[in-house]
């Protein structure tokens, strides 16, 4: 089953306008947005979909205040879509929708959809570091930083993280029924999972939690590199949004990260430079701890220059 990754995440919200502003400020591109909702796309067309909470056509919430109603995964072709339909139909309902996608429910009760991917092909250079001795360098006279750059847009929908009461059961469903594989694991917490159609370290991660916490912990989009994460994250804070964790760099996946509070009853992350793994990769296991969760963690401060003040000021946390 050649699942290439997440295609869209659907949220049902009370205040379309404020959520639309949040996603636009994050860097997503509004498409066909009205006061009833719409799409907010990355550069490749993967997206967040907003809909009114009163929309009766949406799947029901899993409860606990979770606003996420559905995740849609992209597959390579119609044969893969049919293979998923056949597999899931063995023990659960699979609904065919008017747009050609299919919809079902995973073993944790989350609504999942599948469609032939509509991702746009991109040919965009990512961030390149001028490392001495490296054969790959930025062109001469090309600056790495542009403080006057217009809005920064994420490249693609990266991954989603769920709170689940039984991460082993969740893993078994995605591995045995949908062809995912575990790339790394936190003991006592849960697995990082990669579908067959991508080399990204993970598109899904499960965190073991009591049933009353069931829902989404965070979701994120890939940016072009750490500079975009730092620059876009700083602008996000300057617009009044609240940082939750970061900036920093993870160990499992190696991705740069910066997490923020969101109006979707979960966190939203900006990430960049995730590891790529093929089938020869051997999954690592480690106990969950601060040391194992990140290689380093930084603290945001307001801009500062020598001679202006004795120390930088403006932490978002004490």
C-alpha angles and dihedrals in degrees: 000000000000100000106171097192143273116341101180144345119216121212128185111211139174097220111047094174098055093042090050090053091049094052092045091050088049087059106261119136117240113232123185091343120172135161086278094058137264145184128307109197139198118218092275094050098255107134159165114257119209122202134169115269088232092058104124093197092069123095112256122267119258086232131237089100092295109160096190109102103175146359119211121205125201123229129196100244148344092276090061091047091052092047090055091047091052094047097047093042088067092081111002143039118275116194124205112218129208093251091061095258127119129226135203142143128261124225092268093056098256117139111240130189133193131201138164101271118263094189114146116237110248130200102184126140114236126215113305122198121214094228114174110251095017116128089214112072137153114264114270113273092016109128119219096212130052111180089185094055116135120242114322115232126202117240103223146343105276115185148324130223123209134198106224133172094222113032092175091058091046091051093048092055095051094041101040100034104030104029100247121147134207114250098177138352140209109215112244092007113064151268136292106228131203124194119225096252100062138052093212112125090243145344095185134039126180124209118197110234140149116284092251088065095052110139142069122328096185147326130204149187128223117247126199095262146318093292091060090048092051096042096043092043092051091050089048091056091046088057089058103263119139124241117221107183132000160312094232145109127265124224099213102061093005090232121154109238144192119177126202137186112255138193090245098082089256140066127270122212136202110212141174143178101027119183119258120221134183130198092282091067115110114218117240125219126207137162113257111259140135090259092052095043099060138014089216139347125214133200125229118233133174115264115281139179131199112267094025098088135347092249137011114262137196110076115177088214138029 
